[in-house]
Structures are given as structure tokens and as C-alpha cells.
Amino acid sequence: MTSSIDTGFGALISQSREVITSLQEKNGAYPASPSFSAYKGFSWFRDGAFIADGISAAGEEGSASAFFDWCAAILQRYEPNINSIVNAADISPLSDEEMLPTRFTFAGGIGDAKWWDFQLDGYGTWLWAVVAHAKRYNLDTERWREAVELTVDYLLSSWRRPCYDWWEEHSEQTHVSTLGCIAAGLRAVADFGLLTTEQTEVARETVTEIIELILEQGVQDGHLTKWLGTSEVDASLSALIAPLGIIPADSQVAKNTIDQIEADLTVDDGVYRFRADTFFGGGRWPLLSCFLGLAHLKVGNEERAEELLHWAASSANDAGFMPEQISDKLLAPDYEQEWIDRWGPVANPLLWSHAMFLRLATALKEGN
């Protein structure tokens, strides 16, 4: 398997590392996409955490650490905001507009562009990713401790609130992928000893509570659902099996979820976000094929994981850039042009696509 991955994907592996590290800002921020009009100048905690995890797994310790430094600096900068959110949570919770945003300017500002900003998943994901990185390289995490503690306070006070999902939609719902990201982050920092004794205890209790909520209200017909109380699936649910590990790979829920994503959202190894997707016509996303590949690999289906990696790799253009989505076999082709008119062509390169390709390629090489 090692020689197969190196031989078949070596050029794209090298290109993906170059794309991510060369476009990273000097202060550590990862641009979502350097030229796409709606993303230009911003970095997301969620996308960035997965980018950092992918580049960390591919051997770039310094790049990932720099991103986590950027995250920590932002959280410390907005400590007064976090304290206000936490103090108000049990009395009169602040409005969604007063919560921390999902994305920041490279300089760490909130920016003046209107966005679908209140999302909690990124704050859980950065906690999970920083611990995974520290374990991978046996790093001293003291420089991130204060920011981690602030993030935990924020999540413990707010995790029950509905918010926008990974795709910045449906702020009225409680999304299972969001809950999974929060639980993964809280569990990671609690188990790694990054919290006070009191925080550790509350974090672990909250993780148990979140997982119970997911299993009680976020499972229908034996599989995970897009949000609590629906029967629909979302491709982001793969992440709860791997790499986040919130749903055990040997569980029936994991198997059923993978099977449902394959049945409802996968065509020719490309994976849609969800069936009702109209964004740029609703194409298949290379990064989601990689997430599904990681889930398959975790449950022991290495052959299927490699098939999904092949499809993701095939999305790269002649310059070796991987896009956000592929514009063939669209779910809602009548909507494609209105997004092009609004924001221009599909984002390309998308750093998150390159990172997930690296993450799955590395996992296949290492057999895990």
C-alpha cells in the first residue's frame, strides 16, 4: 500500500503540500481559497483546523503549529467577548450576532462583510486538531492552554444552541455534525490534560451528554442524521466516524451511516453534501469523498477508501489545483448560473480539498 500511494499520487501529494504551505499567511492563517471572491481574505476555524490536521499528518509540523498559534491569538484577543457570552448564558443569552464568528480576517478581525457567522463546530474542531497535532509530534501545549480553556468555557456555555451547520445553512436546527465536532474537541482536551480539574470534569460530563443526545435524537433508521429530528443524511457525518472518532467504528450506527451516505449521496465515488443542495447547482465535493474514505478505512474497508481517494485526486486540474466541488452531475443544475453570477466560478484551489486528500492519502500509507 505504501508504494501504491507514493507511486500513484506522489505528484499530487507534493503539490497539495505546496499549495497549503505556500498560501499560508505569515501569521499562520490559512486562506480558504486565495482568489474566490466570497472567501478571499478570510480564514475559518473549521476549515483551517482540518487543513492543519491534514498538513500535520503529511509532515508539516511548523505549518500546523502556526495555524494553532493564530487561533490562540484570536481567542485571547476576544476573551472579553467570550466572558460576556459565558456570563450571560444562564441568565439572558446573547443574540446569535453577538456570538463568536465562524471566520476571521487574516489579521484576526471579524470583518465587515455580512455572513452566516454563528457556528460552533469550528471551535470544537480546533480543540480536537490541536491535540491530534500535539500527540503526533510530542509537543508542549502550554502556549495554547489559555486559548483552549477559553474555548472550552465558550462551548460548555453554548453547545445546546442551534446554529448554522458546516455549510452555513439552517441556523434554526441543532446539527449532528456540529455536536460531534464539539464533543470531539471537549473529549480531546479533557483527556490530554489541558484543562483545570473542574473544567475536565464538566467537559467529560458534557461529552457524555452530547453523545447520548446524538444517539437519542440524531439517529433514524439506525443511521446518523443531518440534524436532530430528521431522517436525512449529510456527508459531513462521515467525520464523526473518522477522523473525529465520536461514533465507534465497530458500531452498527457507523456502518449504517456509511451505507446511507453511499446510497443517498455518492455517485461514481464523488460525494454530495446533501440531497437538497443547490449551491453552485449542487456538485460533488472532493473533500467529502476523502471524509467518506477515512470512515471506510476506519471500519476496515481499505479498498473502498482508495477508490474514493482516486476520485478526489481526479478532480485536480492541469495545474494540480483541487476545487471545492465538481460541476458535472449536478443535483440542481438550474441554480448553478445564479451562483456564478454572484461570486464567480467555483473556488479553485480550495485548501480544504487539498488537506483532506493529504489526510486520506497519509492514512492509507500508514494503514490507519
N, C-alpha and C positions, 0 to 999 in steps of 0.2 A: 504493500500500500504506500509506503514512503516513496519509493521510486516512481510509482504511478502518479502520485500527486505532484512531485517535483518535476517529472518529465512533461506531464500533460498541462500543467498550469503554472510552470515556473515563471514565464514571462509576465503573466497577469498578476501573480503574487508580487513580483518585484515592482510592477507598475502601480499596484494598489498601495504598497508601502510608500512609494514615491509620491503619489497623489496626496495621501494623507499628511505625510510629514512635510512636504514642500509647501502645502497650502495652509498649514497650521500657523496661526498668528504667533508673534514672538512672545506674547504673554500667556500662551497656552491654549487660547480659544480655537476651536475647530469651526470653520465656516461650514454650514450645512451644504451649500453649493456656492461656488465663488461668483457665478455670474447670473444665476436665476434671480429675476427681479424681486420676487416676494421674499426670498431668503437672504439676499445679499446684505452683508454687514451684521448678521446675527448668528449666534451660537445657542443651541438648545442643550439643556442639561440631559434630556433623554437621549437624543441622537448622539450627543457628544460622549455620554457615558458608554454607549455601545460602541462608538468609534474608538474610544480609549481602550475598551476591553479587547477589541479586535486587533488593534495595533500593538497592544501589550502582549497578547498571545503570540503575535508574529515576531516578537523580539525587540520591540522598540520601547524599552523601559522609560527613557527620558521623555519621549513624546507624551505618553500616558500620564506620567507624573506631572508634567507641565499643565496638562488639562485639569487635573485634580487640584493643582495649586490655584488655577484660575477660578474654579468652582468655590474653593475655600475662601478666596479673597472676596468674592461676591457675597457669600453668605455672611461673612464678618462685616462687610460694608452695610448690609441690610439687617443687622442684628436688631436695631430699634423696631423695624417693621415686624420682624418675627416675634419679638417680645409683645408687641401690641396685639398681634393675631392670637398668640397663646393666651394672653391675659383676658382677652375678650371672648374666647371660645365658649366658655361655660356660662357666660352672662348674656352677652348680646354679640353674637359672631359678626365679624366684619363682612362686608359685601365681597362678592367674587372679585370685583375690580380692585379691592384693597389687598388681595392675597398676592403671594409671590408669582411673578410671571413664569411662563414656560421657557422663554428665550430672553437673552440679553444681548446688547451690543457688544462688540469685541472689547470695548473699554469698560464693560461691566454696568452700563446704564440700562434703563428699562426701554428707552426709545420712545418715539412719539407716534409710531405707526399703530393704528388700531389692529388688534389681533385677538385670536381666540385663546386668551392667555392663561386662564386659571386651569392648570393641570398639575396633578400631584405626582404622576408617575415618574417624572424625571428626577425628583428629589429622592425617591426610593432607589431608583436605578443608579444614581451616582454613589449612594452608600454601598450598594452591592458591588459595584465595579471597583471602587477604591480598595475594598477588602480583597477582592479577587486579585487585583494587581499587587497589593502588598504581600499576599501569600505567594504569588508567582515568583517574586524577586526578594522575598525575605526583607522587606523594607521596614524602617522605623516610621510609624504612622503618627508620631507626636505632632508633626506640623499640620495635620488635618484634624486633630482631635476637637478643637473648639468648633470648627465648622460642622463636623459630624454631630456634636452634641446639639448645636442649634437646629440642624436639620431634623434630628430625632424629636426635639421638642415641637417643632412645626408639624411633623407628621402625626405624632401622638395626639395633638390637639385637633387635627383636621381630617383624619383619614376617612371618617364616615361621610364627609360632604360629597355630594355629586359634583362632578367637574367634567371638563372636556376630556376626550379619550386621546390615544396616541395620534389619531388622525384629526384632532382638533374639531370634533363634532360631538353633538348630543350632550351638552353640559347639564342637562336635566337628569341624566342617568348615573348610576354607580356601576362603573365598568370593571369587569373581572380582571382584565389585563392590568388596569391601574392598581387594583387591590393586590394583585400578585407582585407587582414591582415594589409596592410599599412593604409588603411582608418580607420579600427577599432582602430588601435593604435593612430593615429593622433586625431581622434574624442575623444577617451577616455581621453587623457592627456589635450586636449583643454577644454573639459567640466569639468574636475576635478580641473582646476585652477593651473596646474603645469607649465604653460608657461608664458613668458612675454606677455604683451598686443599685441605687434606686432606679435610675434610667434602665439599667439592664433588666431588672425585674419587670418593670412596666412594659418594656419593649417586647419581652418574651410572652407576656400575657396577651399583648395586643396581636402578636403574630398568630397565636393560637386562636384568638377571636376572629381574626380575618380569615384564616383557613376554614374555620367552622362556617363562617358566613358564605364563603365561596361554595363550599360543598352542600350547604343547605339551600341557597337561593341562586347560585350561579352554575348549577348543573341541571340539564334537562335531557331526558332520554340517555342518561349515562355519560354525557359529554359536557365540557365547559361551554359557557355561553358568552355572548358578546357583552351583555350587561345583566344585572340581576333581574330575573323575572321574564326573560325572553327565551326563545328556543334557538335563536340564530347564532351562528358562529362567526368568529373573526379570526383572521390569520395570525394576529398578534398573540393569540392564546398559546401558540406553539412555544413561546418564550417561557411560559410558566413551567414547562417540562424541561426545556434546556434553552438557554444556559442558566436560567434563574433557579430551577430545581425546587419550586414550591409544590408542584404536583409530582409525587414519586413516579419514576419511570416505569416501575413494575406494577402500577395501579391500573385498574380497569378504566378509570377516568382518563388517564393518559392515553391508553390505547384507543378508546372511543373518540377522544378529541382529535387525535391524529387522523383516524379514519374519517371523521366528519369533515375535517378540513380538506382532506384528499377528495372526498366525494363532492363537496359543495363549492370549493374554491380553487381547485387545481385543474389546469388544462395543459397537457403536454409539458409537465414539470414546472410550469410557471404558476405562481400563486397570486390570486386576487386578494384584496384587503377584506372585502365583504360583498355579499351579493348585490346590495343596493348602491354600490359605489358609482358615482358619476364624475368624480374628479378627473379631469382630462379624458373623459369618456370611460373611465374605469378599466385601466390596464392591469397587467400582471407585473408584480414588483420583484426584482432580483433579490432584494434583501429578505423578502418573505420566503422565497424558496430556500434561502440559507437558514432562516429560523426553523422552517419545517425540516430541513436536513439535519439540523442539530438535534431536534426532537427525535427523529428517526434513529440517528446514531446513538442517542442516549438509551433508546429501548432495544438497541442491538441490531437495527436494520442498516448495516453499513452500505450495502449495495444501493438501496434507495437514496441514502444520503448523498452518495457520489453522483447519482443521476441528477439530483437537484442541484448539486454544485456545477455540473456540466451546463445545465440550462442557465444558471446565473452567469457563468463565465461567457456564454454565448451572447449575452446582452451587450458586451463591451464593443464599442465602435473601433474603427481603424486606428484611432489614437490611443486605444486602451482605456477609454473612459466608460464607466458604468453609469447608466441613468437611474432615475428614480423609478420609472415604470416603462414598460414596452407598449407601444401604441398599436399593436395588432390584436385581433380577437377581443375587442373592447366589449365590456358589458353594456355600456350606454353610449354608443358612438355619436348620437345626436348632441351630446353635451361637450364633445371634445373641442370644437372650434371656439366656444364661448370662453373656455379657459385659456386657449392660445391667445385669443384677442385680449384677454385680461392681463395675462402675465408672461406671454411669450411661450416658446416651445418648452417641453418637459425638461426639468432640471437635469443637467448632464455636464460634468460629473456630479454625482451625489456621493459625498464621503461615506455616508452610512452604508450605501451599497457596497463600496469597496471594503469597508470594515467587516461587514458580515460575510463577504466572500473569504476574506482572510481568516475570520474566526472558524468557519466551517472547514476550510482547507487545512488549517492547522490542526483542528480536532481530528480530521481524518488521518492526517500524517501520524498523529500521536495515538490513534486508536481509541479516542475517548470523546 
